Amino acid sequence: MSNKISIRRLPTGVPGLDSLLGGGIPEFSFNLIAGTPGGGKTTLAHQIMFSQANSNNRALFFTVLGEPALKMLRYQQQFPFFDIDKINESIRYVNLSADLMEGNFERVLSRIAEEVKNYAPSLVFVDSFRSVVQSAKHMKLGGAELQSFVQQLGMQMTSWQATTFLIGEYLTPESESSPVFTVADGILWLSQNLQRNSTVRKIQVVKMRGQAQVPGLHTFRISDEGIQVFPRAIIKHDAEAVSAIKASAGEERVPMGVPGLDEMLGGGLPTGYSLLLVGPSGSGKTILATEFLAEGVRRGEPGVIAAFEKSPSQLLNNKLQELIKAGQVGVIDTRSLDLSIDETLHDLIAMINRMQAKRVVIDSLSGFELALAPEFSEDFRGSLYRMIAELTGMGVTILMTSELEDRYTDLRFSPFGSAFLADAIIVQRYVEITGQFKRVLSVIKVRGSEHSKDIRLFDITDKGIIIGEALSDYAGIMSGRPTVSPLTERPDK
């Protein structure tokens, strides 16, 4: 019978990164932080180091033909994770450029080993390791000598009772044959891609021995607070689980706040459903979304709105402004460009959890696509699917608006071909009757539920949205038969 060895995982201090790694950096592991120039490697290393370093956990940071320590510290101290009191107290910097310029790899190895032995650090960083390789090429040293140096350094770092990091610039992980990629226990790959005028930063956990990391590329940002990672949403529900969730959700209904609309939906919108509300400009999409949120507030259900087309100050009508000022509806201002779906989802989930919100409005998908960086807008349908699945998996009911050009004779339900992602669809349109444009709406689908097939006239008044008679009952106008007004007054509540 063998006893399983437990490996302690060190928190990185980088929001979102620990979940990608499978819980943190394994203690005493040998890791490589690599990627293209300007990707954020040195900042990531410092954020991890300052998070972990203390009087009992000392850190040793070697600089090798990279930035001088003084220059590096000048910029790193702009971040809030930087603690000047830790310099020389629990963090020490050592410059190896003079040793390396002599071209004696043995001397460099011996200096590193000597410093580690004397300082006994818990964390060791070498930045930039790529400089060692480039220096060897410039000095025309043999490949065998360089390979021997890399192997010896790797073996030394894996033998220390310390968690170690090599930092270097590489083009792609596949293009490098350096032995360091083989002996490393963990590899973090950072990159930044420029598409048109948008820059997107990505991080990938290429490998992390002994624990299950989250695969794929994930967005991260370098802000005034440092690095923040936004893990890519991964659908965890299988088809049977999703069906079960929808079936149980369908037993409860969410009132929409518009008299007559609940009846058209078959008793209201099933809890945990995603509703796509489409229509041309001025058809009343945002007003209906406001009624949806206001009804939730009346029932003690806080809501959240993500605004993509206008700033919160100009987007929202008076009714919604009052709900926001009262703290009953949270608003996410998403006007900044170069967004990613995962960053938006992160902000939404944080506000939903903070407010215990039950209703979410995304206004609108058209603006959302424009706000995304080109790299994400190219896969808009796939990204949107992941976001909706994540939110509905939390039991949140979603209303999404989308502007749709009214072509009168061309009946469509989504400009993205993504209508299949919604559990329910309401379409608003204009019709011309006796020389006037009239607004009409109809329920196209409510998954797993009966619903009205009528096309109903509606109007927008100071009392809100008022749904009238079915369009078929109004056909008498065209034949000259007398009819009653198709609009009914909204009953007092």
N, C-alpha and C positions, 0 to 999 in steps of 0.2 A: 504494500500500500504506500503510495507516494503522497507527500504533502505538496499542495499547490503553493508556489511562491507568489506573494502579493506584491505588485509593483505600485508604488505610490505615484499618483498623477499630480503634477504641479500646475496650478492655475496660471494662465498666461497673463491675466490682467487686460486682455484684449477682448472687448465685448463681442460675443458671437463666435470667437475662435475655438474656445474649449469644446463647444458642441460639435464642431467639425472634426476635431482631433479624437473624439471619443471620450472626452472627460478631462483633457489636459495633456501636458508633456510628460512622458514617462520619466521618472527620476533615474539619473545616471545614464540616460540615453545619449547617443551621438547623433546630432541633427544637422541638416543642411538647409539654410535659408538662401534660396537662389532665385534668379530671375533676371529680367532685363534692366538696364540702367534706369534710375528714377522710379523704380517700382515700389519703393517704400521699405526695402530690406533693412537698412540701418535703423529706421524709425521703429520697425517691428521688433528688432533685437533689443533696442533700448526700452521699449514699453514692457517687454517680458522681463528684462533685467531689473528695472526699477520696481516692478511689481513684486519680485521675489527677494531682492537683496535686503538684508537686514544684518544686525550684529551677529546672528547665528548662521546666516546664509550669505557668505561673502561672494562677490563676483569679480572676475578678472577679465578685462577687455583688452585684447591685443589688436593694435592697428598695424597693418602691413601695406606700406606704399599707397594707402588710401588717403582719406582726409586726415589731417593732423587732429589730434584729440581736442585741442583748444577750439578749432574751427567747428568740429563736430558738436561739441558741447554747447557752443554759442547758439546753434539752431535747435538742438534737442531741448534746451531749457525753456523754449517757448511753449512746450506742451505741459499740461497740468500734472502728468505723471512724473515729471522730472523733480527730483528732490536734491537740492544742492548739499544738504547736510549728509547725504550718503556718499558723496565723493570723498575718497581717501579714508572714509570711515568704514563703509562696507563695500565700496566699489573702487577698483583701482584700474587705471589705464597704463598700458605698456606699449611703447612704440618700437616695432621691430624693423623699421625701414633701414637703419644703419647696418644691422646684421645681414639683412637680405642683399643689400647692395654689394657686400663683399663677395657674393656668389657662393657662399659656403652654406649649403643646406644643413650640414651636420651642426654647424654653429647655431643656426636658427632653431633646430629641434632641441638642442641642448639648452638654449636660452628659455624656450617655452617650458620645457620640463623643469628647469631650475626655478622659474617664477611660480609655477604651479606647486612645486614641492614646498617652497618657502611660505607662500601665501595661504595654502590649503583652502582654495575656494570651493564653493558648492556649485558655482556656475562659471563656465569659461566660454568666451566669445573670441573668434578670430575674424577680423574684418579688414581688408577683403581678401579672402583666400584666392580668388581669381588672380589677384595681383602677383601671387607667388608663381603661378603658371606662366603668366605673361612675362614676368621678369626672367624666368628660366629661358624663354624663347629669345628674348632680347640679348641675353648673355651667351646664347648658342650652346647651352648645356645639353647634354645627351638626354634622350627620352627615357633611357633606363634609370638615369640618376634622378630625374624628376619623378618617375613612377615609384621609385624606391622611397623618395621623400614623402610622397602622398600616402603610401601604404604605412610607413612608419608613424607618420603623424596620426593617421586614422587609428592605428593600433594603440598608440599612446593615449589618445582621447577616450577610447572605449575602455581602457584599463583604469583610468582615474575614477575615484569615487566622487564624480562631479557630473552634472548635466551640461553637455557641451554643444556649441553651435559654431559651424563654419558659415560665413556669409560671403557670397560671391556672385558675380555677374556672368550669366550664361544666356545663350540664345533660346534654346529649347531643351527640355530634359532628354528628348530622344536623340539629339545631335551630339550629346556629350558621352565620351567613353571613359571619362575619368574614373579611376578606382573608387574615388570618394562616394560616387553614387551607389556603388555596390555595398560598401561597408557601412554606410549611414543607416541608422535605425529609423530616422524620420526625415522626410524631405518636404519642405514647404516651398511652393513655386508661386512667385508673385509676378504679375505682368500688368502692363497698361496698353490699351489699344486705342488708336485714334481712328474714328470713322467720321468723315466729313468734319464738322467742328466739335464733335463730342469725344471726350476722353472717358474711358471706362476702365476701372482697375479690377483685376480678378485675382483670386487666390485659389490654389489647388493643393490639397494634401495628397502628394504623389504616393507616399507610403508612410505608415506609422506602425512599427512592429508591435505585436502583442495586444492590439486593440482595434476595434472596428471603427474606422473613420468614415465620414460622409464623402462619397465620391463626387466627382464633377468639379466644375468651375463655379466659384461663388464671388459675388460682388463685395468689394470693400471700399471704404472712403477714408481719406486722410483729411481730417478737419482740425479745427483749433483744439479739439479735445484729444487728438491722436488718431489711431487707427480703430475703425469699427467695421466688423465683418457682418454681412447680411446673408446668412445661410440660405441656399436655394431651397425653396419649398419642394418637398418630395412627397408624392401621394402615397400614403400608407394604407389606405383602405382598399380592400379587394372588392370585387363587384358585388358579392353577396352582402358584405358589410354595408356598402353604400345603399343597397336596396333596403336593407333592414332599417337603416337610419331614416331613409325617406318614408318608409311605411309607418314607422313610429311617429315621425314628424307630422305626417298627414292627418293624424288623429287630432292634432291641435291646430287651430287657425289663428292667424294674425289679422285683426281688423285693419283696413287700409285708411280709415278716416274720411272716406268719401262716400256719402249715402248712395246706395245702389250698386257700388262697385263690388262690395263683398258678395252680394247676391250673384253678380255676374261671374265671380270667381268660384262659385259653388260653396260659399260660406266663409270666404276670406282666404288669404294666402296661407298655405300650410307652413307651420313653423319650421325654420331651418332651410327654406327654399330660397333660390335665387330667382328674382323677377327681372326680366329685361323689358324696360319701357322705352319704346322707340317712337319717333315722330319727327316731323320737320320743325324748323325754327319757329318759335312762338306758339307752338301747339299746347304748351302747358305742362311740360315734363317736370320742370323744377318745382312748379306749384304743387303737382301731385306728390312729388317726393317730400315736399314740406309737410303736406297733410299726413303722409305716412309717418314721419318722425314725430309730428305733433300728437298724433293719436297714441303713439307709444309713450310719450311723456304723460299724457292724460291717464294712462294705465300703469304708470310707475315703471316704465321701461325706458331707460336712457338710450340715446342714439348717438351715432357718429356719422359725419358727412365728410367725404374726401372731395375737395373741389379742384378740378383740373382746368377749367376754362377761364375762370375769373378769380380775382383775389377775394378773400372772405368779405372785405368791406363793400365790394360792389356786386358780388354774386347774389347775396342772400336777401330775400325780402324781409320786410319788417317783422313778420311773424317768426321767422327762423332766427333773426338777429336777437329777438327777445329770449328765445329758448337758449341760445348760445350764451348770452350775458348772464342768464340765470344758472348756467352750469348744467343744464339738463341735456344739452346736445353738444358734443365735442366736434371741433372742426379741424381738419388737417389741411394746411395750405401747401399745395403741391405745385405751385407755379414754376419753381426752379426746374430748369431743363436738365437733361442727362440723368433722369431717374432710372432706376431699375425696378422691375416688378417686385423683387425681393426686398428692396429698401422700402418701398411703399407698403408692402405687406407687414414688414417689421413695425412700422409706425402705426399702422391700423391695429395690429394685435396689441401693441403696448397701450393704445388709448382705449380699446375695447376692454381689456383687463382692468385698467385703472378706473374706468367709469362703470364697469359691469354692464356694458351696453348689450342690448338684445337686437337692435336694428342698425343696419349700416346702409348708407346711400353713397353710391359712386356716381358723381355728376361731372363729367360724363365720360363714357368710354372713348368717344371721339377725341376729347381733350387729353385723356389719359395716354392714348397712342402718340399724340403730338409731343407730350412731355417726356416720353421715354427716349433714351439714347437710341440711335439707329440700330445698334446691335440687338437691342431688346425688341424694338418695334418690328424687326424682320420676323420674329417668332412670336408675334403678339398673341395669336390664338393659343399656342401651347403655354405661354406664360400666364395668360388670363385663366386658363383651365386650372393651373396649379393654385392660383390665388383663390379662386372661387371654391375649390375643393377644400382648401385649408380653412377658410372662413366658415363655410357651411358645416364642416366637420366639428367646429366649435359650438354648433347649435345656433349660430347667428342667422337672422333673416336679412337677405340682401336685396336692395332695389338698385338696379343699374340703369342709367339713362343713356340713350344713344341717339344722336341726331341722324335722321335718315331723310335724304332728299325725296320729296313727294313728287313722283312722276305720274300720278293719277292712274295711268293704265298699267304701271309696272308695280306689282305688289311684292315687296321684299320685307324681310323682318330684321335684317342686320347688314350693315355695310362691310362687316368683316367675315361674313360666312360663319359666324360663331354662335348663331342662334341656338344650336344644339346644346350649348353649354348651359343654357338657362332652363330652370324647371318650369317657369311660367313666362308667358310673353303677352304684353299688352301693346297694341298698336294705336297710335293717334294719327289721324289724317285730316285733310281738308277735303270738303266736297262743295261743289258749286250748285246752289239752289236759288232759283229766281234772281240771278244776278248778284248773289252774295256768297262769300265763302263761309261755310259752317264747319265747326269742328266735330269730328266723330271719333269714337274709340271702339275697340272690340278686343275681346280676349281670344287670343289665338290658341293658346294651350295652357293647361295646368296639369302637369305630369301626375298621373294616377288619380285624377279627380274629374268629375263631371263639371262642365262650366257652360255659360251662356254662349250661344253662337250668333247672337244679335250684334248688329252694328248700331251703336247708340249715339245720338246727338248729345253734346254736352257744351256747357258754356262756363266762362270764368267770370265771376262777379266779386263784389267786395265781401261776399259771404263764403267765397271759396269756389270749388268746382261743383257744378250742379249737373247731374246726369239726367237727360230727358228720355223721350220715347225712342223706340227702335226706329231706324231709318225707314223700314218698310211701312210703318204707320204714318209716315210723313209723305208717302208717295202721292197722296191725293192732291198735293199742291201742283204737281206736274199735269194732272188730268183736269184740274179746275174744280175738284170737289172740295167743299169746305172741310177744314180740319181744325183741331184744337192745337194750341201752342205745344210744341214738342218739349219745352223746358218746364220743369216742375220746380217749385220753390223748395229750398233746403229746409227740412223741419228743424225746429229748435231742439237743442239737446238738453 
